[in-house]
């Protein structure tokens, strides 16, 4: 009887995780990344400058700061499944609203609304991972979630501009399409349990946990939370900026539109392929910090090289930078939700605290880098690489959880 129950629980946790990964792909990743490859079309239609494109690309992270401050505590308090269902519908509506934009101001407004809702999808998935999986499998479970993000990024960058836009009749309808998919994906979540049966008592306890403010202050009191956040500020903001500018840059130096979009797609494809092996390696070695540092170095070097090479070497630099991007996020987030002092009940709050920093980076770095690019395009890549290097310095200060504590 016990064996049968454990088998059912084991099967269910992978079903829940797979659905969370698909939700990451189609609700969180694909609608957002579609803007990167559609920017040429959007900018021509709305007469946007390169700096305005950078503002639009980064502005969604401004409301995401509020999501990071409050969302993690809300998820910890009310449960990830419930929050995910509500926010997936709202994210679909907000994402579709972008298609109604007729000027720069309305586009910014719609992106801000989407940015307010979207991060809760990712945080809910990570909370589900923390509820359903033991510490020793957090790398693998985080890897599945990150693979979902990478899959969404890949499909969106491959299909949005060259397939969906011509097929659906323009960039506006692409946003409507993604919004509809997001809303429909809520339906299978009604069939999923909110938490493992064995943690029913813990789930009841979580509802009675301290207030959102006390939860946030608990996480903010941990030095590791700040070092991890600053590491993500540096590298995460740089990657976001790099991805938003790359297709525009490649077009500006003579690449065909399809080839420029394929470079971005290649970044996400190779990232997806390496995500799970890297996450499993971190579980096996139980030493996530050295692996995370190595991946940060690889991505930083690859990003910086893109502006200073030509021809096939551009492809090499892009693929080198992309090979470990989502693998890094899987390992990094496993460090965040399994750090000393971060009990399962605080997992979403800890994630939100880290996301606070990446959102700050996502606001500052795209517009700053694009402003540099208007003067000297290669220097923008050097600037973002320097931000990634600064993130590595912060990661060096992180104290990794002892291996004996990772059960």
N, C-alpha and C positions, 0 to 999 in steps of 0.2 A: 504493500500500500504506500509506504513512504517513498519507495523507489519510483513508483508510478507518479506520485505527486511531484517529486524532484524532476522527473523527466518532463512532465508537462510544464513545470516552471521554467526549465532550461529552454524548452522549445519556445515558450511564450516570450521570454526575454529577447530572443533573437528576432522574433517577428516584430516586437515593439521597436527594437533598435533599427531594423530594416525600414520600417515605415517612417521612423524619425529621420533616417538618412534620405529617403525619397522626399520627405517634406522639406528637408534642408535644400535638396536639389531644385525642386520645382516652386517652392514658395519663397525661400530666402535667397538662393544663389542666382538662379536663371533670370528672374525679373530685374535684379539689380545689374548684373553683368551685361545684359542686353544693351544698356545705355552706352557702354564703351564702344561697341561696334556700330551703333546707330548714331553716334554723335555727328559724323560727317553729314548724314541726312538731316538730323535735327538742326544742326548749326546752319545749314544752307536754308532750311525752311524758316527758321526763326531769326536768322541773321545774327548769330552769336559769335563773339570773339573767342580767341583761344583762352583768355583769362576767364571769361564767362563760362566756358566749358569746364574749366577747372573748378570754378565755384559750384556749378551744378553737380559735378562729380563728387565734391567733398561735402556739400551742404547737408546731405542726408545724415551725416554723422553728428550734426549739431543737436537735433532732438534725440538722437541715440544716446547722448550723454544722460538725458533725463531717464531714458529707458534703462540705462545701466545703473543709475542711482536707485531707481524705484522698482524696476522690473524683477531683479533678482529676488528681492524680498517678497514681492507679490507672488512669484512662482513658488518660493519656499513655503509661503503661507497658505496658498490656495491649491497648490498642486500643479504639476506641469501639463498634464493632459487637459485640464479645464482651460488653463491659460492659452495653451496651444490652439485649441479649437476656436476660441474667440478671436485670437490675434491673426490666425490664418485667414479668416473671413475679412477682417479689417485690412490686412495686408493686401489681399486681392483687390478690394475696393480702392484703396489708396494707390496701388500700383497701376490700376486701370485708369485712374484719374489723370495720370500723366499724359494719356493720349488726348485729353481735351485741351492741352496747353496751346495757347496762341501767341504767347510772348515769353520773354525771359522770366518775368516776375511770377507768372502762373506756373511755369515749369518748376521754379524754385519752391514755390508753395507746395506743389504736389509731391515733390521729392522729399520735402521736410516731413509731410504726413507719412509717407512711406518709411522714412528713416525712424520715425517715432515707434512704429509698430514692428518692423522687420526683425530687429535684434531679439525680441522676445521668442521668436521661433527657435533661433539657435540656442538660446539659454535654456529653453524648455527641454530641448533634446539632450543637452548636457546633464540637466537635472534627472531626466529619465535614466540616463546612463549611470549616474551615481546611485540611484535607487535600486536598479536591477542587477548591477554587476559588482563583484568584489574588487578590492583595490588592485589585485594582481592582474585584472583584465581591463583596467581602465584605459590602458593604451590601445588595446584592440577595439574596445567599444568606441573610444574617441576616434579611432582610425576609420571605422565605418561611417560615423557622422561626418568626418572630414572628407571621406571619399564621396559622400553625397553632395557636399558643397562643390568639390572638384568636378563631379559629373555635371552638376548644374551649370557651373562656369564654362565647362567644355561645350556642352550642347548649346548653350546660349550664344557663346562667341562664334560657334560654327554655323548656327542656323539663323540667328536673328536677322542679320543684315542681308545675307545672300540667298536665303531660302524663304523665311517667314515674311519678311517685308515685301518682296515681290509677289508672293503668293496671296498674302492677306490685303495687300493694297496700301502699304506704307507703314511707317514707324508707329503711327498712332494705333493702328489695329494690332500691331505686335504687343503693345502694352495691354490692350483690352484682352487679347488672347491669354497672356500670362495671368492676368487678374482672374479670368474665368477658371483656369486650371487650379489656381490657389484655392479658390472657394470650393471647388469640387473635391479637392483632396481632404477636406475636413471630414467627409462622410466615413471613410474607413476607420477614423479615430473613434467613432462611436462604438466600434466592436472591440476596442482594446481596453484592458483593465487599467485602472489609474495607478496601481502600484502592486508589487508582489504581495501575495497573501501573507507571507511571513513577516512583512513589515507593516501590516495593518495597524498595529498598536503604535508603531513609530510614526506612521502617517497621521494618526489622530493627535499624537503629541506635537507634530510639526504645526498643526493648525493653532495650537495654544502657545507657540513659541513667542519669544520677545518681539517687540514691535519692530517695524521696518528700520527705524532709526537705530535701535539697539543692535539689530543684526548687522547693519552697515558698520557701526562703530566697532563691533567685535572683529570684523574682517579688517577694517582700517587700522586696528591696533597691531596687526602683524607686520613686521618689517618686510617679510617676503612678499606680501601683497603689493607693496610699493615697488620693490625691485622688479617683480614680474610685470607689473603694470608699465613701468618705464621701459622695460625691454620690448614690450608689445607696442608701446607708443612709437619707438624708433623704427623697428622693422615693419610692423603692421602698417603704419602710416605710409612708409616708403613703398611697400608693395602695392597698396591701394592706388597711390599716385602713379606708379609705374604702369599699372594695368590700364588706367584710364587714358594715359597719354600714348602708350605704345602704338596702337593702330593709327592714330593721327600722325605720329612721328614717321612711321614707315611710309605712309602715303606721301608725306612731305618730301621724302628723299627719293621718291620715284617708284615705290612699290605699287603694284596693282591692288585694288581694294580687297579682292579675294585673298591675295597672298598676305596682306597685312592682317586680315582677320584670322587667317590660318596660323600665323605666328602666335597670336594670342591663344588660339585653340590648342596649338601644340604645347604651350606653356601649361595649360590646364590638363591636357591629356597625360603628359608625362608625370605631372604632379599626382594625378589620380592613381596611376599605375604603381607609384612608389609609396603611396600613403600607408597602406596596410602593412607592407613589410617593415617599414621604419617604426610603425607603432608597435608591432609585435616584437621587434628588436628591443624596444624600450621596456616592454613587459618582461622579456626574458632576462635582460641584464639588470633590470630594476635600478638602472642609473640613467635617469632621463636628462639631467642637466648637461653632461658632456655631449650627448647626442643632439640636444637642442642647440648648443653652441656651435657645433660643427655645421648643422643645417643653416643656422643664421649666417655663418661665414660664406657658405656656398651661395646662398641667395643674394647676399650683399655683393659679392664679387661679380656674379652674373649680371645683376642689374646695372652696376657701374660700367661694365664692359660694353653694354649695348650701344652706347653713344660714341664709342671710339673704335669700332670695327666695321667692316664692310662685307657685303656679299654673304657667303655661306657662314662666315663667322658670326653674323648677327643671329642666325638660327641657332648656332652652337651656344651663344651667350644666353639667349632666351630660354633654351631647353635646360641649360645648366642652372639658371636661376629658378626655373619652374620645378625641377626634379624633386625638390624637398619642401616646396611651399606648404602644401596641405599636410604633409608628414610632420612638419614643424608644428603646425597648429594642433594636430592630434596629440603630440607629445607635450606641448606647452600646456594645453588645457587639462591634460591628465595631471600635470604638476600643480595647476591651480586648484583643482577640486580635490586633490589628495594631499595638500600641504598640511603641515602640522597646525592644529587648531581649526581646521576646516572639516567639521563633522558633516555627515550626509545632509543634515538639516540646513546647513549653510552653503551648500554647493552652488546654488544659483546666485546667491548674494556674492560669493567669491568670484564667480564668473562675471557678474555684472560689474564688479569693481575693476577687473582686468579690462573689460570692454570699455569702461569709462576712458581709459588711457588711449586705446586704439582709436576711439572715436575722435578724441582730441587731435591725434595725429592725422586722421583722415580729413579733418577740417583744415588744418594748417598747411599740410604738405602739398596737396594737389595744386592749389592756387599759387603757392610760393614757387613750386617747381615749374609750373607752366609760365609764370612770369619770367623766370630765368630762361626758360626755353625760347621765349620770344626774342631774347637777346642773343643767346647761344645755346641751341638745342642740346649738344652733348653735355653741357655743364649741368643740365637738369638731372641727368642720370648720375652724375658725380655727386650732386647734392643729396639725392635719395640714397645713394650708397653710403654717404657719410652719416645719414640718419640711422641706417641699419647698423653701422659700426658702433654708433653711440648706444644703440639698444643692446649690443653684445656686451659692452662694458657694464651695463646694469645687470645683465644676466649673470655675470661673473660674481656678483655680490649675493646671489640667491643661495640660501642654505638648503641643500636637498634633504628630503626626508630620509632618515636612516633606513637601510634595506631591511632591517629586522622588523620595522613597523609596517612594511608593505606586505600584508598577509595574502 
